[in-house]
Amino acid sequence: MVRTSSRIASCVLAASLLGGCHVTIQSGNTPAETSPPPPPPPAKTASKSRKPAKPDPEPTRRKPAKWRLPASNAPRITAPNVFGNGEAGAFRGLAYVIPENTKKVPSFDGLVPFAMLFTDKFEVKSQDFSGGFPGALTQNEWFAIRFEGEFKVPKEGVYQLRLTSDDGAILYVDDKRVVANDGVHSAKTADGEARLTEGTHRLRLDYFQAARGQVALMLQIGQKDKLEPLVGIR
C-alpha cells in the first residue's frame, strides 16, 4: 500500500511540475510541499552596440537612349543624284512631293515620302537639276527633302554655320533652329552660330525646290571664319 501511494505521489508531483501548479502531497502523517518551477530565462535582446546596416549602394544610372532616325518604308533611289545615293551615308534624306506654288519650306506633317537617299555632307553647288530620283519618281520640281543625322565637334565653343541653298532651306541643330535661308530664290547664303559642347550633335536640314531650274545645297561649319564642309558620322 505504501509503494502504491508513493507511485501516485510521484506521478502527481511530475504533473504539477509540468503544469506549474503548487501541490501539497501527504505521505503518512507529514505533509510535503513542492517548490514552484524556476522562472524561464529572459529573452535575448539585440545588443545596443550593434552597428546599423549599411544603406544600399546608389543604383546604376541608366544611360539615355541613343537617338535614332524615325523608321520609313520609302524606297531607296537606285542611282545617285546630286543630293545623295541610295546605299549609305551619315545623313538620311526623305523626299516628298509638295504643292505647286509653294513659297517656303513646307510642314512635313502628314506628307508621305516617295524616296530615300543618303549623303555624308552637303556640297551641291548651283547647277541644273534633271533626272529626278531614280527608282522612285522623275520629280524635277516641287519637292522637298528632310535630311537627318549626327555630326561631331572636337571641342566646346561657338561654331559658325553657313548654309547656301536654291531654293529655301532651314538648319536645325539639336532641335534648335540655327540658320534660316527660306523662300524662293536663286543660290543664296545665310549664316548662323551655335554654342556646341564637345561630342555628337543631331542635325536636321529641311530643303525645298520650287519650279524646275537650278538647285543648290551647301553646308559649312567652323570657327573664326575658317569654314569647311560639315561631315556627318555614320
C-alpha positions in Angstrom: 0.0 0.0 0.0 2.9 2.3 0.8 4.5 1.6 -2.5 1.3 2.4 -4.4 0.9 5.7 -2.6 4.5 6.6 -3.4 3.9 5.9 -7.1 0.8 8.1 -7.1 2.6 10.8 -5.4 5.4 10.7 -7.9 3.0 11.0 -10.8 1.1 13.8 -9.2 4.4 15.6 -8.5 5.6 15.3 -12.1 2.3 16.5 -13.5 2.3 19.5 -11.2 5.9 20.5 -12.1 5.0 20.4 -15.8 1.8 22.4 -15.3 3.4 24.9 -12.9 1.0 24.1 -10.1 1.6 24.2 -6.3 0.7 20.8 -4.9 0.8 19.5 -1.3 1.4 15.8 -1.1 0.7 14.0 2.2 2.6 10.8 2.8 1.8 9.2 6.2 1.2 12.0 8.8 3.8 14.6 7.5 2.7 16.9 4.6 5.4 17.6 1.9 5.3 20.8 -0.1 6.8 21.1 -3.6 8.6 24.2 -4.8 7.4 26.1 -7.9 9.5 25.7 -11.1 12.2 28.2 -11.7 11.2 31.2 -14.0 12.2 30.9 -17.7 15.4 32.7 -18.7 14.9 36.2 -20.1 14.6 36.5 -23.9 17.7 37.6 -25.7 17.7 41.2 -26.9 19.8 42.8 -29.6 23.0 44.3 -28.5 22.9 48.1 -28.3 26.4 48.2 -29.7 25.3 46.6 -33.0 26.1 48.8 -35.9 23.2 49.7 -38.2 23.0 48.1 -41.6 24.8 50.0 -44.4 22.5 51.6 -46.9 22.1 50.1 -50.4 24.7 51.4 -52.8 23.5 54.1 -55.3 21.6 52.4 -58.2 23.4 52.4 -61.5 22.2 55.3 -63.6 20.6 54.4 -66.9 22.2 55.8 -70.0 19.9 57.9 -72.1 18.6 56.0 -75.1 20.6 56.5 -78.3 18.9 58.9 -80.7 17.6 57.0 -83.8 16.1 58.1 -87.0 12.3 57.5 -87.4 11.5 54.5 -89.4 10.4 54.8 -93.0 9.3 52.5 -95.8 10.2 54.9 -98.6 12.1 53.2 -101.4 15.8 53.9 -101.8 16.9 55.6 -105.0 18.6 53.1 -107.3 21.3 55.5 -108.7 22.9 58.6 -107.2 21.6 62.1 -107.9 23.1 65.5 -106.8 21.5 65.2 -103.4 22.8 61.7 -102.5 22.8 58.0 -103.1 20.6 55.0 -102.3 23.2 53.0 -100.3 24.6 54.6 -97.2 25.6 57.9 -95.6 25.7 59.8 -92.3 22.6 61.8 -93.2 19.4 60.2 -94.4 17.1 62.2 -96.7 13.4 61.6 -97.3 11.9 63.3 -100.4 8.4 64.5 -100.6 6.2 65.9 -103.4 4.9 69.4 -102.4 2.1 71.6 -103.8 2.8 73.8 -106.8 3.4 77.4 -106.0 4.9 76.6 -102.6 6.8 79.6 -101.4 8.7 78.3 -98.3 9.8 75.1 -96.6 6.6 73.2 -96.1 5.3 71.4 -93.0 6.2 67.8 -93.3 3.4 66.6 -91.1 1.1 64.3 -93.0 3.3 64.1 -96.0 4.4 60.6 -97.3 7.9 60.3 -98.6 8.4 58.9 -102.1 12.2 58.3 -101.9 15.0 57.7 -99.5 18.7 58.8 -100.1 21.9 59.3 -98.1 24.9 61.6 -98.0 27.8 62.3 -95.7 28.0 66.0 -96.4 26.2 68.8 -98.4 28.2 70.1 -101.3 25.6 70.6 -104.0 26.9 73.6 -106.0 24.5 75.7 -108.1 23.5 73.6 -111.1 20.6 72.5 -113.3 18.6 69.5 -111.8 17.2 66.8 -114.0 16.6 63.1 -113.8 14.7 63.3 -110.5 15.1 60.4 -108.1 16.0 57.2 -109.9 13.9 54.2 -109.0 11.2 56.4 -107.4 9.9 59.5 -109.3 11.2 61.7 -112.0 10.4 64.7 -109.9 12.5 67.7 -111.0 10.4 70.4 -109.3 8.1 70.9 -106.4 9.8 68.6 -104.0 11.2 68.9 -100.5 13.9 66.8 -98.7 14.3 66.4 -95.0 17.9 65.3 -94.0 18.6 64.0 -90.5 21.7 62.5 -88.9 24.6 63.3 -86.5 27.9 65.1 -86.6 30.7 65.6 -84.1 32.7 68.7 -82.9 36.2 68.3 -81.4 35.8 70.8 -78.6 33.3 73.1 -76.9 32.8 76.5 -78.3 30.8 78.8 -80.5 30.6 77.5 -84.1 29.6 79.3 -87.2 27.4 77.5 -89.7 27.0 78.7 -93.3 24.1 77.5 -95.4 23.7 78.1 -99.2 20.6 77.0 -100.9 18.4 77.3 -104.0 15.5 77.4 -103.2 14.9 77.6 -99.4 16.4 75.7 -96.6 16.4 75.7 -92.8 19.0 74.2 -90.5 18.3 72.8 -87.0 21.0 71.6 -84.5 19.8 69.6 -81.5 16.2 70.6 -82.4 17.0 74.4 -82.3 16.8 76.5 -85.5 20.3 77.8 -86.3 20.1 79.1 -89.9 17.0 80.2 -91.8 17.5 80.6 -95.6 13.9 80.1 -96.6 11.9 81.3 -99.6 12.0 81.1 -103.3 15.4 82.4 -104.6 18.5 81.6 -106.5 21.6 80.4 -104.7 21.8 82.5 -101.6 23.9 82.2 -98.4 22.9 82.7 -94.8 25.0 82.4 -91.6 24.2 81.4 -88.1 26.0 80.3 -85.0 25.6 77.9 -82.1 27.4 77.1 -78.9 28.2 73.4 -79.0 29.6 71.0 -76.5 32.4 68.6 -77.4 31.0 65.4 -78.9 28.0 64.4 -81.0 25.0 66.6 -82.1 21.9 66.0 -84.1 21.3 67.8 -87.4 18.1 68.4 -89.4 18.2 70.2 -92.7 14.9 70.9 -94.4 15.1 71.9 -98.1 12.7 72.5 -100.9 12.9 73.1 -104.7 10.2 75.2 -106.4 9.8 75.4 -110.1 12.2 73.5 -112.3 15.6 75.0 -112.7 18.8 75.2 -110.7 19.3 73.7 -107.3 22.0 74.3 -104.6 22.6 73.0 -101.1 25.8 73.5 -99.3 26.6 73.5 -95.5 29.8 74.5 -93.8 31.0 74.7 -90.2 33.9 76.3 -88.4 35.3 79.0 -86.1 36.7 82.4 -86.8 35.7 82.3 -90.5 37.7 79.1 -91.0 34.9 77.1 -92.5 34.9 73.6 -94.1 32.1 71.2 -95.2 30.1 69.8 -92.3 30.7 66.0 -92.4 28.4 63.6 -90.5 29.2 60.5 -88.6 27.8 57.1 -89.5 
